[in-house]
Amino acid sequence: MSAAAPPRHVPVLLAEVLDALAVKAGGVYLDGTFGAGGYSRAILEAAGDVRVVAIDRDPSALAAGRALGEAFGGRLTLCAGEFSRLDAIAAEAGFAALDGVTLDIGVSSMQLDEAGRGFSFRADGPLDMRMGQAGASAADLVAEASEEELADIIFHYGEERRARQVARAIVKARSLEPIATTRRLAEIVASVVRAEPGGIHPATRTFQAIRIAVNDELGELARALHAAERALKPGGRLAIVTFHSLEDRIVKAFLSRRSGRAPSGSRHAPATARDLPTFTLVGRQPLAAGEAETRANPRARSAKLRVAERTDVPAREPDAEIMAMPALPDGAKGRR
């Protein structure tokens, strides 16, 4: 089959994701993080008459994906929106029950590589970081958040040990002039975070934290997991690729609780249908990229793939503990 030009973004753990989804002819699959279409393309090519619903909140990604949709004769349905609403978006597209859902969490290589999007300090650009290109930007957050709020964001979402010092430096710098570019923010962070020999750039953790906050990435993930539970049919597969511990912690906790491997509800109450597992884990440990893939694609080094299969137990109400995990913990200030 003739298809569009190869994507700029290299999908991580592609073979493993395809194997996890167990793509079958005539199935309907949802790619919640379309990006450059790597997963969607592979699913469409994996079996005959497969349909894919692909979601992205980035208008640029959807515009670039139209050629892929045409190449596959309309079997790809592109949808604008947040993957936290994947069940509603799939239903609106005419697919109420899905055979598989896959999510590649985090920022895409395309967004990192485009200086104008403001995700990276590798090239100077406006301090933006908005995946959906709407709403408050990173520059707005840096300009308006209090020193305490900035420190909490950077400590919790970036796991930056010098979060207090970074926040103080940002507040001091913005009192002199607006912080409007990625280069300027990186310089401010580097003035208080020492570079380690052979380590990551001093601004890496702070940029990650601000990006997560601007896009509510962890909240989106927690809501998406529950949405997938509602959308998948019995036997449907959920395949989630994460890239750092904050994401993986939420996915692991959700699947543990929904598969019956962790307690849910009161241990003193009798078991009810609501306590029965809605998912069965596929594999006891997450899958990681092999040496060859990490050499070819450094982004794969930290990737983890967790897989679960939907049971026939009705979807439960959202788990309060999972939904609370993305929030800044009450004790964050005391631990900085």
Buried (B, 14 or more C-beta within 10 A) or exposed (E): EEBBEEBBBBBBBBEBBBBBBBBBEEBBBBBBBBBBBBBBBBBBBBBEEBBBBBBBBBEEBBEBBEEBBEBBEEBBBBBBBBBBBBBEBBBEBEBEBBBBBBBBBBBBBBBBBBBEBBBBBEEBBBBBBBBBEEEEBBBBBBBEBEBBBBBBBBBBBBBBEBBBBBBBBBBEBBEEEEBBBBBBBBBBBBBBBEEEEEEEBBBBBBBBBBBBBBBBBBBBBBBBBBBBBBBBBEBBBBBBBBBBEBBBEBBBBBBBBBBBBEEBEEEEEEEEEEBBBBBBBBEEEBBBBEEEBBEEBEBBEBBBBBBBBBBEBEBBEBBEEBBEBBEBEEEBEEEB
